[in-house]
Amino acid sequence: MTTTETALPQRRELRTAIPGPQSQALHARRAASVSAGVASTLPVYVADAGGGVIVDVDGNSLIDLGSGIAVTSVGNRDPRVVAAVQDAVAHFTHTCFMVTPYESYVAVAEKVNELTPGGHTKRTALFNSGSEAVENAVKIARFATGKPAVVVFDHAYHGRTNLTMALTAKVAPYKKGFGPFAGEIYRAPMSYPFRDPEGYSGKEAAQRAISMMTTQVGVDQLAAVLIEPVQGEGGFIEPADGFLPALSEWCTANGVLLIADEIQSGFCRTGDWFACDREGVVPDLVTMAKGMAGGMPLAAVTGRAELMDAVHPGGLGGTYGGNPIACAAALATIETMQQDNLNAAARHIEQIILPALREVAEKTGRIGDIRGRGAMIAAEFVTPGTKDPDAAAAGAVAKACHAQGVVVLTCGTYGNVIRLLPPLVIGDDLLREGLGVLTAAIEAL
């Protein structure tokens, strides 16, 4: 595995309690100035970061197993990304692509057209965030098909705008009190191997969803089926083999568009450029963001040329969409992923994480399911001897890891999942040390 160079020592070092006094002082300032609606998982205030570590204002060096929610896959300051951003910002920070365009936007579109699944002719539009990308994919699907309805899945997360809140399954904290929501959104059952009937195949799960779509929505009303190939906030749920191909085949046969939300799972995170690649699924539209620009805000919708070009000029866009600094960062990020073979790095990370989690699961009986692939792995906590979700255990483990200087994240419809999203450039020793802290916290339950 190639580890990107970083000037920061790649080690865990605790100089104070977590959070330290300077972080606590900043947190007091924050409470007096920042909306309480904006929460933070771990209130340590960052002074520096790179490779696999985050250094806070108190000088503590923490192991990062979250990557800013799958964003800093190439690290927080990859040399190519830093150089590209510095060069771009020295020329111009903004002109608005809709007013006077520039080459870097075109170059990013060319690159993602090449990398996304399928060899068909594609077009791309750039935006600022994953929510924007999903919202625009739905707009494109409705416009191109002339149909209103969109089907999403149990446990899905698609964003925080009004439309994407409607698409998202979990009520708290994402939707609670924010309605009413956009209409013509329907929810189908997801393939969830850990909680489906024993032996339930991917094709059977797909047929269950298809039956719902046919009887409760109607093919003549259905513009698109929107799905995360590996669900993110819902708990890193990986559908059973055959589920996605069966859905794709049904969509193609019935004139329904398949939209793959690859915002969290894309750009080498699962060991492929996109999670759809593993089963050869070719969506009509793909949404992406998070890992594509090395920490700069950038998102995209890529799709079949006839769909993307169906929308009238001016129907897509946004003042900051495809900002030149973010585009430069994206091109450098993709270059790093290609030159350093970060798909292989993600698969290598999987080979380190899975045995450690399986061993502690066997010892403790507190983990009901270990799932995911590449550097997108999760453990679902349950009451021993049952499948009953144990959110308290997941929370206690996360809290213990944070106190010991390891950043982990929780997720899941039931709040009982620990998810691991380390930077793809993390060193083996640092990753193993972080896993050691995590497994000790699980054993301490």
N, C-alpha and C positions, 0 to 999 in steps of 0.2 A: 504494500500500500504506500502511495506517495503522500507524504505529509507536507502541506504547504508551509513554507518558511514563515516564522513569526519571531519578532524581537522579544515577545513576552515569554518568560520561563513557563514551560508547560508542566505546572505542578499545582497541587492543592496546598494552600497555606492559610491557616487561620490565625490572625493576629489579635482579633477581638471576638467577643460573642457575635452571633448573627441575629439581627443586624447590629452593627457597631455604632458608636456614639455619633459619628458624622452622618451616617445614614439616618439615624434617628432624628437628628437635627433637621436634615433635609425633609424628612417625612412630616415633621411638624410644620415646616414651611408649605409643603404640599397641601396639607389638610386645610390651610388657611387660604389657598389660592386655586386649587384644582378641584373640579367637580368630583363629588363622592361617588358618582356613577361610573367613574373610570377606576377600575380596580387593578391591583398588581398581585401576582402570585407570591413574590418574595421581595419585600421592601428593602433591598440593598441597592444603593445608588451607584451606578457604574461609572468608573473613571477610565477604564481601558478594557479592551477585549481582543482576542485573536486566537486562532487555532482552536483549542478546546477549552479555553479558560475565560472567565470574566473576573476582572479585578475591580473591587469596589473602592469607594472614597476613603475607607479605613485601611486600605492595603491588603484586605483579604482576597485571596485568589481562589475562586470557586470553579469546580468542574462543571462544564455546560453540557447537559444532556437534553437540552430543549431547543437550541438553535433559534431562539426567538420565535418559536412555533414554526419550525421547518423552514426558516428564511435564510439563515446564514450557513447554508450548506457548504460553501467554500471558505468558511470562517468569516470573522467580522471585519477583517482588513486584508483580504487577499492582495498580494502585490500587484497583480494585473488589474484588478478592479480599482485599487487606489490610484494607480497611474492613469487609467482610462478616465476616471472621474476628474482628476486634477487637470488633465489635458482638455477635457470637454468644458469644464467650468472656466478655464482661461479664455475660451473662445466666446461662448455665450451661454447664459443660463436658461433662456426661454425666448421663443418667438411665437409659439403656438403653431402646431403642425397644420391646423385648419386655416391659418393666415399665410404664413410663409414656411413651407416645409423644409426638411433637412434630411441628409443621407442616413443618419444613424437609425431613424425610425424605419426607413425602408430596409436597411440591413437587418434589423431585428425581425421584421416580418419575413424576410427571405429565410432567415435562420430557423424560425419556428415552423414555417411551412415545410422545411426540409426535415425537421426532427419529429414532428407530431405523426401519429400513426397514419398509414395509408400513402399510396403513391399517386393519388389523384391530384388534380390541380386545385390549389388552395389559395385563400386570401386571409389576411389577418388585420384586425383592428386593435389598437393599444389603448389601455385605460390605466387607472391609478391603483385599483385594489381588486381583490378577489370578488367582493360583493358587486362592484361595477361590472366586472367581466361576466358574472352569472346573469345579472340583470340584462345586460346587452345581448347575451346569448338567447335569452328567452324572447327579447324583442325581435331578434333576427328570425328565430324559429316561427313566431306568430306571424310576422310579416311575410315570410317566404311561403308558408303553408296556407295562410288565410284562416287558420283555425285557432281557437282561444285557449284550449285546455292544456295544462302541463301536469304530468305525473312525477312525483318525487317519492322518497322512500322513508319508512320508519328509521329513526336514529340519524337522519340526515342533518347536516349543517351546511348552509350555503351563504350566510352573511347576515348583516344587521340593518340593511335598508328595508323599507316597507315591503317591497316584493320579496326580497331574500329572507326576511323574517317569516313571511308566509310559507316559503319553501322549506324553512328549517323546522325540524320536528320538536326539539326540546323547548319547553315553555320558559323555565327559569334557568338562567337569568336573561335569556336572549329575547323573549317575546312578552314577558309578563308586564301587563299594563300598557302596552304600546299599540294595541289594536284600535280600530278595526284594520284588518290586513287586506291585501290585494286578493281578488277572487279568481275563480277558475283554476285553483290549485287542488290537486287530489293526491292522496297518500296511499302508497301500496306497501305490502309487507316485504321487508328486506330478507335476503338470505343471511341467516345468522347461525352458523353451524353449531355454536355452543348452546344455543337456546332453541333451535329447531328440533323437531322429533328426531330421535336417534336414527341414523341411516338416511336421513332426508337428503336427496341429491340436489345439486345445483339446478338441474333441469326441472325437477319437481317444484323447487322454490320459484323458479321463473314462471312455471305454469300457474302457480298460485297468484303471482302478481299479474300475469297476463289475463287471467280470468277476471280479476278485479277491474282491470282497465277496460276490458271488453264490456262487462255488464254495468259498471257504475259510471263510466265516462263516455265510452263509445268512440270507435276509431274515427268516425267522421268528424268528431269534435277535438281530437287529440293532436296537438301540434308537436309535442316533444315529450320524451322520457328523459329526465335529468337524474344522473346518478354519479356518486363518488365511487370509482372502482375499488378503492379501499377507503372506507369511511374514516373521517378525521375526528372531529369533536364527539361524534357518536360513540367512539370507543375503539377506533382502529379495526372495525369489523371488516373482515375479508370474506366476501361471499364464497360459497362452495364452488369448486370447479364446475364449469358448464353454465353457471347462472348468467354471466355477462354475455357469452356467445349466444345463448338462447334468446335473451332479450334483444340483442342486436339483430338476430335473424328475424324475429317477429316484427321489429320496427321496420326493417327494410321491406318485408313482405306486405306491410300494411300502410306504407306511406307516412310513417311516424318518424320524426327525427330523433336520433340518439345523441344527447349532450353528455359528454364526460367531464365532470368537475374534477380536474387534476390539480387543483390549487395547492393542496397539501402533499399529494402523492407524486407530483411531477418532478422533472429535472433531477433524475438519478436517485431520488429518495428511496425507491423500492428496489434499486438495483437494475432498473431499466430506465430509459429516458422518460417513459410514462407507464403507469401501472397497467394500462390497457394492453401494452405490448406483450405481456406474458401469455395471454391466451389469443393473441392475434386479433383482438377486437378493434375495429376501425370506426370510431364515432363520426357522425356528421359534423359536429361542432365540439371543440375542446376549449375549456376555460383553464387558464393558468395564471399564477401570480407567485407569491411567497418566494420560493428558491430561485426564481429566474434572474434576479438582478443583484445578487450579493448583498442585500439589505436595503437597496434603494426601492422606492415605491413604483412598481410597474406591474401591469397585468395585461392579459391578452385574451382575445377570442380568435381562434383559428378554425376555419371550416371550409367546406366544399365551396368552390368559387361561385357556383350558381346561386348558392344560398347567401353568401356574404355580399355578392354584387346585386342581389335582388332589392336591397334597401336603397331608397332614393338618396342622392347626394345631400349631405347635411343631416341625414337621419341618425348617423352615428358620430360620436366624437366627445369632446370635452376639453376645456381650456388647458388642463395640464396633462391630458392623456398622451403618453409617449414622450414625456419630457426628455430633452436631449441628454441631460446628465444621467438619468435612469437608463436610457437606451445605451449609452456608452458603458455603463456598469453591466448591463445585461450581456452585451457582446463579449466583454472580458470574462464574465462569469461562465458563459457557455464555452469560451476558449479554455478556461481552467478545467472545466468538467471534461472536455474532450482530451486535452493534453495530459491531464493527470489521471485519466480513466476512473472517474469517480463512481461510475456504475459498478466497477469491480470493487472499489473501496466500500460501497454500501453493502455489497454481498459479503465482504470480509467482516464488516461490523456485525452483520447478522450471525456469522459463525462464532463470534465471541459472545454476543448477548444471549443467544438462545440456550446454550448449555448452562450458563450461569443461572438463568431464570428457571430452567427445568429442574436443576438440582435443588434449588431452594423451594420450588413448588412441591417436589417429592418429600422434602424434609418436613415441611410445615403444614401442608394441606390447606393453606390459606388462599392459594391461587387456583381458580377453577379453569382458566383458559389462558394460554400464551399464544399470541397470534401476530400476524403482520409479516412483513418481509423487508429485506434490506435494512436500512437504518430507520425503519418505521415499525417499531415493535411495541407490543403492549402486554400487560398482565392484568387480568380481570380478577378482582378479589371477591371471595365468597365466604359465607359462613361454613366452616369445615363440615364436610359430609353432605353438603347441599349445593344447590345452585343459587341460593338466595344472595342477592348483591350485598356486599359489605363495604359501604362507602366510608364508614368510620375507619376501617383498616387501611384503605387506600390513603385517606387523609392523614392518618397517623404516620404512615410510612413516608409520605411526602414531607411532612413536617420534620421528621427525624433526619431525612436526607438534607433538607435545607439547613438545619442546625449544624450539620457536619460539613457544609460547604459543597454540596452537590445539588445542582438545579435539575429537578424532575418536575413533570407536569401531570396533573390528573385530567381525566375526561370521562366520557361515557354518559349515556342516557341516565344511568342510575348513580353516577358519580363515583363508581367503584373501580375505575381503571387507572393504572399508572402507565403513561406512555413515554417512550424513549425516542428522542429525535436528535441524536448527537450530530455535530458537524461531521460531514463526510471526510474531513481532513484531520479528525482527532487521532492522536497517537494511541497505539495499542496499550501501552502502560497506563496512560491517563484514563482510558476507557475502562480498563480492568479495575483500576483503583475506584472509579466511580461506581462500578457494579459491585465492588466489595462493600462499599458503604450502603448501597441499596439492599443487598442481600442480608447484611447484618441487621438492617432496620426491619426487614421482613421477619427474620428469625426472632427478633426481640418482641414481636407481637405476642 
